[in-house]
Structures are given as C-alpha cells and as structure tokens.
Amino acid sequence: MQERVGECSGCGKVVYCLEGFLNGVVLADGKIRCFDCDRKGKEKELKRDDPR
C-alpha cells in the first residue's frame, strides 16, 4: 500500500509511506526530506566540517 505523506522540504517531490515505511527522513523540526535530498545535505555538511 502506498500513502502520500507530504512533500520534500528540499525539492518538493512527493514523499510516500510504502508498506508502513516512510520513503524519506523526518528532520528534527518535523519537516520531511526525500532520501536524495537528505544524502545531498549530509554530503554538504561533511564538506563544510572538513578542516582541509
């Protein structure tokens, strides 16, 4: 079963709950991000925190 949960706060793509599992990530502020935007956000954080 597929249920629409909301839109990604990064790209606006629709995020679904598939078979009881969220097809994305809920952030601390309650916003939802798709897996692609979450991965890109984490990559940016790692580059920013890199002291080189």
Beta strands, then each sheet from edge to edge (+ up, - down):
strand 1: 2-7
strand 2: 14-18
strand 3: 21-22
strand 4: 25-26
strand 5: 32-33
sheet 1: 1+ 2- 3+
sheet 2: 4+ 5-
end
